[in-house]
């Protein structure tokens, strides 16, 4: 898969749909990398990085938003910054 500006931009747009919810709890998310295999590596920022509910946030919020708007992304992983 070729990583294009459009793919990156659409992924940012998808994350922007969930960012207001993360921000209410003092968190955010940053794209670290999108691999050629369609794996999105994200860094959870602020309170999201240490929250015990971050795994649920990834599954129920972030993954859902990204997969709905960017079907080329096949897997999403949180990475340490």
WOGIHU-V371303 format. One record per residue. SS is DSSP state (h for helix, s for strand, l for the rest). PSI is psi in radians with two decimals (* if undefined). OMEGA is omega in whole degrees, 0 to 359 (* if undefined). Layout:
BEGIN
ss/psi/omega
SS/PSI/OMEGA
SS/PSI/OMEGA
END
This chain:
BEGIN
ss/psi/omega
l/2.36/178
l/2.24/178
l/1.94/183
l/2.90/175
h/-0.62/180
h/-0.76/179
h/-0.80/179
h/-0.79/181
h/-0.76/179
h/-0.60/177
h/-0.75/176
h/-0.74/179
h/-0.72/178
h/-0.75/178
h/-0.58/179
h/-0.44/179
h/-0.43/182
h/-0.35/184
h/-0.70/179
h/-0.62/179
h/-0.69/177
h/-0.70/183
h/-0.53/180
h/-0.43/178
l/0.23/177
l/0.42/182
s/3.08/177
s/3.12/180
s/2.54/182
s/2.39/174
s/2.19/175
s/-0.76/184
s/2.58/166
s/2.05/184
l/2.90/177
l/-0.37/180
l/0.03/179
l/0.48/177
s/2.19/179
s/2.11/175
s/2.15/182
s/2.56/171
s/2.19/176
s/2.23/186
s/2.81/177
s/-2.44/182
h/-0.36/178
h/-0.51/181
h/-0.42/182
l/0.03/183
l/2.33/177
l/-0.27/179
l/0.12/185
h/-0.57/178
h/-0.70/178
h/-0.66/177
h/-0.73/179
h/-0.86/184
h/-0.93/189
h/-0.48/184
h/-1.10/187
h/-0.89/181
h/-0.75/180
h/-0.81/181
h/-0.78/182
h/-0.82/182
h/-0.56/179
h/-0.70/186
h/-0.33/183
l/1.37/184
l/-0.25/178
l/-0.36/178
l/2.10/184
l/-0.39/182
s/2.57/179
s/2.26/180
s/2.42/173
s/2.39/178
l/2.72/176
l/2.44/183
l/*/*
END
